[in-house]
Structures are given as C-alpha cells and as structure tokens.
Amino acid sequence: MTAGSGDPAIEKMDNVVGNLLRVGVSLSGAIVLTGGLVYLVRHGSEMPAYHVFRGEPADLRTLRGIVQDACSLGGRGIIQLELLLLIATPIARVAYLVYAFARPGDRLYALIALIVLLLLTCGLAMGCT
C-alpha cells in the first residue's frame, strides 16, 4: 500500500515520521542559532588566524564533554550538541519505523528497518573515535 491509499495506520505512521523529522530539524536549528549567537557574543570581535589550523578541543570530542560544555552555555558545546541532535533525528526515525512495522507483524519491513538501524549505529560508533 502507498501513503495515499487511505489506510489509517499508514497515514498515522507517515504523520509520526514526518513530525519526528520536522521537530528534530526545527529543534536543531533553534539550538544552533542559540549556540552561534552565544559564540558570536563571546568571540565575535576576535580576529581569525586562518594560517593556523586548530581542531576541536579534546573535551568537545566526547559526548560527556559536549554535554558539559553545552550545560555551561559554551557556544561551541551548544553547536556540537545540535549536531548530535541533528544526527539523532534520522536514527530516531528509523528506530520508530522498526517499532511501527513490528507492531502489526510486518516482519520483513521490520527486519529491513532494524538492519538499517544497526548499520547507522555501527557507522556512527566506528566514526566516533
């Protein structure tokens, strides 16, 4: 069945998935705006040194460090937290789809969604060293 078929269960699933994406992206946008404003207020008058590359500080490379910096209203921590939220949005969508397909007993689609979820989480875990 397709989304336009009139099946209430499919329409509900489409609405939930759409709302998950809308809320996740909107929340991410609001948080990055806040983090950017905080960063500009604190560092906007500094002259950039383009001839020197400085990566992210070590404390902003871990989840704990990002959350601590964001809670202390550090602009970079807030921006990093937003990026994590933005990454979590499609992961939450796929996790919901696993549940939504498994609930009525659609095992094939639930299994496919579970494989996609595992690939996403493995890829994310291996990319974060």
HUCOR-V744145 format. One record per helix or strand of 2 or more residues. SS is the DSSP state (h for helix, s for strand). FROM is the first residue (numbers start at 1). LEN is the number of residues. If there is no record, write none. Layout:
SS:FROM:LEN + SS:FROM:LEN
//
This chain:
h:3:3 + h:8:36 + h:58:4 + h:63:9 + h:75:29 + h:107:21
//
